């Protein structure tokens, strides 16, 4: 007997593909299987190993074990690859067991089974600008006036329970994506309110806009509290480029002046009234330039965490 080893089975990988924007392909086909390796051959020839298979997904895809909920990895950009099921090891042929005193072995060793796993893919979509503020700060109203989005709006905190996305359109076919991020309260970094769930959405935006309503008791304190919550959650998040936007400008009387916000790390401070439309177009132009600058910086120095994402929970199994 001179049987060779068996070939290894193929593994299954998930890989980022810049040409994809949805997980629709996995709605219609839910089972993927790599081939098994070939049997060992005579004359101690090893069987051919099977090819690995690669499942293409859009950048911004989270991969979880569907049964345990354990994170298996994340596809941040094109070409990023995560192995989700390891192929089995080829068995050992009887030639492996030959010795000087045992030259015609009949024994052999079977190969190992490959992994069989159910996975869950969660696609988070890119947002250019994340609107950050406390509950009832007017983020949803602001989103509705600078984009075509129609989020649920009501005069009480936590109206927004999931991020709302809108596309802001300007002249010359220029656009950018805005996300109304649910309100941040003190202690959010510890999970208070809907804290950690919301902060994870902020983490992947390109730039941030802190919305400070002019009817806040202390606008300066509101800004500092928001900055502190984000910094306590993640230093990297706190380092993101941001702008301060004073909202509800229409509440100021004829003789009232704008409060001064000390925000030395902000790129700028603007004031708008979503209700009256004052300053809205100017803000859109400013944010578009702000986003383009951030994109240029990504090209020169790609961010480690990749592009931002929104949990619109496009989940497949």
N, C-alpha and C positions, 0 to 999 in steps of 0.2 A: 504493500500500500504506500502510495506517495501523494496522497491528496494534499493540496495546498489550503491556505486559509481562505475563509470567506471574505467577501468585500464588505465594507461598512455601509450601513443604510444612510440615506440622505437626511439632512437636517432641514428644518423649516425656519426661515428667517422672515422678519418683517423689515422692509427697507423703504426709506423716504424717496418719493418721486415728485419732482417739481412740477410735472405735467398734470398731477391729480389735484383736485380740490374737494372731493367728496369720498365717502366710503361706500358709494352706491353698489360697486361691484360685489361687495360682500353681503348684500341683501339677498341676492339671487343664488349665490353659491356659498354655502356655509361650511363645507368640508374640504380640506386640502391635505394631501398626503404625499410625502416623498416616497420614491421607490426603495425597495430593499436592495441590498448588495447582492452580487452574483455569488453562486456557490464556488467554493474552491475547485480547482481542476487538477487533473493528474500531472505528474512530473513536477510536483510541488508548486504549481502555478496558482498564484493568489487570484481570487475572483475580483472582478472590477467593482469598485465602490460606486454607489449610486450618486447621482448629482443632487446637490442641495436645491431646494426651491425657495424662491424669494417672492413674498407677497408685497406688491407695491401699495403704499399708502401716502396720503398728503403729509407734508411737514405739519407738525402740531398734533400728532396722533399719540395718545397715551395707550399703553398696552397693559392689561391686567389679566391675571388668572381669573377666569370667570367663576370658579368654584370657591377659591379662598379669598379673592379680592386683592391678593398680593400684586404689587406693581412689578411688572417684568421689564419696564423700561419706557423710554419716550423717544419718539422720532422728532428731532428738532429741526432738521434741515435735510435737503436732498442728499442721498447717499448714506445717511445714518442707518445703521443696521442693528437689529436686536434678534438674537436667536430665541425662538419661543418653544421649539421642540427639538431635542437632540436625537440624531439618528442612532440606531443601534450599532454596537460593535460587532464586527465580523467574527465568526467562530474560528477555532483553531483546527486545522486539518490534521489527519493522523500522522503526517510526516513530522509534525511538531513533537511527537512523542517518541520518535526513534532515538535509541541510544546504542552504544557499542554492544550492549548485551541484549537489546530489544530492537532488532532491526526491521521487524515487520509488524509494527503496531496496528491494532484494529481500532483502538479507542480514538475518539475525537471529542471536541468541545463545542457545544452549540453556541451560536452568537447570542448577544444580549438584545432584548427587546428595546426598540426605540421609545421615546416618550410619546405619550398620547395626552393631549392637553386641550381643554376648552379655553379660548381666550376671548377677551372683550376689548374692542377697539373704541376709544372715545376721541372724537375729533374736536379739537378746539380751534376756532377760527381766529384769524389775525385781526387785531384792532390797532389802529394807529394811535388814537388818543383815548385815554381812560379818564372819565369824569369822576373825580373823587370829592366826596363831601359827606357831611353828617346826614342822618335821616331827615327827610323833608327839606333838603337844601335847594330843591328845584332842579335836580339833575335831569329828571325825566322831561320836565318842561323844556329845559334847555336843549336836550337832544331832539325834541320834536320840532323846534324852530330852526335848527341848523341842518336838519336832515329830513328825509322822508319817513323816518321811523314814527310809529304811533304807539309809544309805550303807554301802559296803564298809568294814569295820573290821578292822584287824590291828595287831599290836604291832611294826610296823616303819615307818620313815620312808617318805614318798611313797606311802602307800597310796592317797591321793586324787590322781588325775591330772587330774580335771576338777572344777569346782565342783559341789557337790551342793546342791540346793534343798530346803527344807522349809518348811511352813506351821505356825507356832506358833499354837495356838488357846487363847483365854482365855474366861472367862465373858462373857455378854452379846454373843456372836457377834463378839468382837474377834479379829482375826488380824493377823499380820505375817509377812513372808517372810524367812527366814534362809538365808544361803549359807555353806556350809563351803568356805572358800577353801584351795586346796592350800598346803602349808607353805612359808614364806619362810625362806631361809637367807642367811647373810652373803654379800654379792656378788650378791644377786638382781637389784638394779637394773642390773647389768652383764650380766644374762642367765645367771648361774651357776645350777646346778640347773635348775629349770624356771622361773627367775625372771621374765623379762619377760612370759612367757605368763601367769603367775599375777597379777602386779601389775596387768595391764590389767583383770583382773576386779575387783580391789579398787577400781579407779578410779571405778566407777560405782555404788557402793553409797551409801545415804543416810547411814548411820552405821556405825562400826566397833566391834567388841568384841575387845580384845586378850586372848587366852587365855594365861595364864602358869601352867604347872603347878608345884605346890608341891614337886615332886621335882627341879626344875631346880637346877643347881649354884648359880646366883646369879639369883634371880628379878628383881632390879633390873636386872642387866646384860641379861637376856633381854628385858625390856621396852624398854630403851634401844636395844638392837640392832634390834629390830623397828621401832621408831620411826625410827631412822636410815635403815634400808633404804628405808622408804616415803618419807622426806623426800628422799633422794638421787634417787629415781625421779621424784617430783613434789611441789613445794611445795604445790600446790593439794590434793593427796591428803593430805598431812601435816596440812593445816588442817581436815580433816573432824572433826566431833564424834566423840569416842570414849569408851569406858568400859573400865576394866581389870577382868578377871574372873580371879580366882585359882581354879584348878581342882585337882582331886584332894585336896579338903579331908579326905577320909577317911584320907589318909596321915599326918595329924598325930596325934601321941600325946596322951593326956589332959592332959599338962602343957605341951604345945607351944603357943606363941603364933603368930599369923599374922605373917608377915614384913611389914614396912612397905614399901610401894612409893611412892617419890617420883614422883608423876605429876601435877604441878600443872595441866597442860592437860587432863587427863581430867575427864569429868563426874562420875565417881565410881569407887569400887573395891568390888567385891563378891566373895564367896567362895562356891564351890559344890562339891558332890561329885556328879558325874553318876552314879557307881556307887551311892551311897547315896540319891540323890535330895535331899540336903540343899541348901536354898537355891534349888532349881530354879524353883519357882513364884514365889518373890520376884523372881528374875532376870527371868522372863518378864514380870511386871508392870512392872518397871523399864524393860525394853527397849521395851515397848509405849508407855509414856509418853515415852521418849526419842525413838522414831520419830515419834510424833505431834507432838512439839515441832519436830523437823526438818522435817516436812511443812508445818507452819504457817510456818516460816521460808522454805520454797520458795515458798509462796503470796505472801508479802510481797515477797520478792526472788528471783525465779526464778533458779536456778543456771544458769550459762552452759553447763555440760556436760550439763544435763538429768538424767533419771532414770538409775538404775543398771541395768546389764544383765548377763545371764548367757549365756555362750556355750553354749547347749544346741544349737548348730549346727543350727538348722532352716534348711537351705540349699536354695534353689531356683535353677534356671537357666532 
